[in-house]
Each structure stands twice: as C-alpha cells, then as structure tokens.
Amino acid sequence: MEQLKRELRTETLWRALPAEFLGTAVLVFCGVASALAWAGQQPPVLQVALGFGLAVAAASLFTQGVGAGHLNPAVSLALLVSLRVSPLRALLSALMQSLGSIAACALLQALTPPHVRGELGLSKPSAGVTEIQALVVEVIITFQLVLCVFVISHKENHFEGSAQVALGVSVTLGHLVAIFWVGPLLGGALAAIVYSSLLTPKRFRCGDCLSMWKTDAEPEQKVEARL
C-alpha cells in the first residue's frame, strides 16, 4: 500500500497520464478522420492505413519525453505482462487512452456532417469472415506491433529518430487488415510473453516480479524513452 501511495505522488505519473490522453486523442482523431468519406465515398484501405501509421508516428514523437507513449491499451497490457509497468500505471494509462479516444471521436462527430462521418470508420469483419477468424487475425496483427515496440525500445538497439518510423510502419501494416479489441489485447500479451521469455530471456525471482508489479520499475523508462 505504501508503494502504491508513493507511486501516486510521483511527478512522472501525472505528467504521463495527460500525455497518454493527448497522444491517443491526436492518434484517433487523425486516424479516424482519414477513414471518413470526405469525397463522398469511402477512402481506399491504403489511405486509412497510412493515416493511422503517420498519426501514431507523430503521437509517439511528441509524447516520448514525458514517460508516456503507450497510446494503446494492448501496449500497456503487454508492458504489464512483461513486468515493465505496475498494474496501477497500466490501468490508468489504458483509462486515459480510452478517454482520449472517446474525446477524439466526439469531436469528429461534432465537426463532420452525417454523410461524411457515417459510422466514424467503424471496423467490421468483411463478408464471409467469422468472428473467430477476425479474432485470430487481430491477435497476429497486434503480436507484430507489440514485438516492434519492444525491439525498437531495447537498450541495445539504436533506432534513434527512426523508432517512430518503424512504429508507424508496423501500425500501417496492421491497419491494412483491421482493428478491434479482444484480439489486440491477446496479441499484446502474447508478444510480451514471447519477447521476455524467448527473444530476450531473463531470469526473474518471485521477489523481483512482485516488486515490479507493485510499482514502476526502471525498465519502463528505457522502453518509453526510446519511443
């Protein structure tokens, strides 16, 4: 409990949370706006994919200096599973991301006429695609995205300014298919497990794991500082 109180009093937490809100709001506003029927018809998939890819690259760039930059509940969950953030930090980050997304969609709803906004770029499985098939596709898509996040943020990799480009390309690849909820969360958690146990295996003692889950640990700063 004392560690929880100490974390709630940290400046980095209360700087990161508004950044998560702002970054996700900008990402969703620009990404969803690229999917609207501004010309009277639905834009091509490539335009939407590039819109989201460029938006996440920009959002990750201006949030990198405040210990934020998850911009996605799946990424926050993956960081939690890999013991890089505390449960409190992951929960609050996901909450701010959700609020930022809602605010962005509400703003788009107010700024666009009905014939342009339609369903605000709502993602749906294509005709003939079952829910299970869509779920598996989403797991794979988010798996590659979260692996990309871990790789570009690894302390031994030197992406420098190209980290945002790599992240944008990964998001663009994912949006060439679709984005939902359950699949991304499962894919993010799976990527965290594979990366931590297979690609960069580390030995954790039970005490170390409990300590990381109670409060923010040093690895999170290394992850976020490079996004």
Secondary structure, 3 states (H helix, E strand, C coil): CHHHHHHHCCHHHHHHHHHHHHHHHHHHHHHHHCCCCCCCCCCCHHHHHHHHHHHHHHHHHHHHHHCCCCCCHHHHHHHHHCCCCCHHHHHHHHHHHHHHHHHHHHHHHHHCCHHHHCCCCCCCCCCCCCHHHHHHHHHHHHHHHHHHHHHHHCCCCCCCCHHHHHHHHHHHHHHCCCCCCHHHHHHHHHHHHHHHHHHCCCCCCHHHHHHHHHCCCHHHHHHHHCC
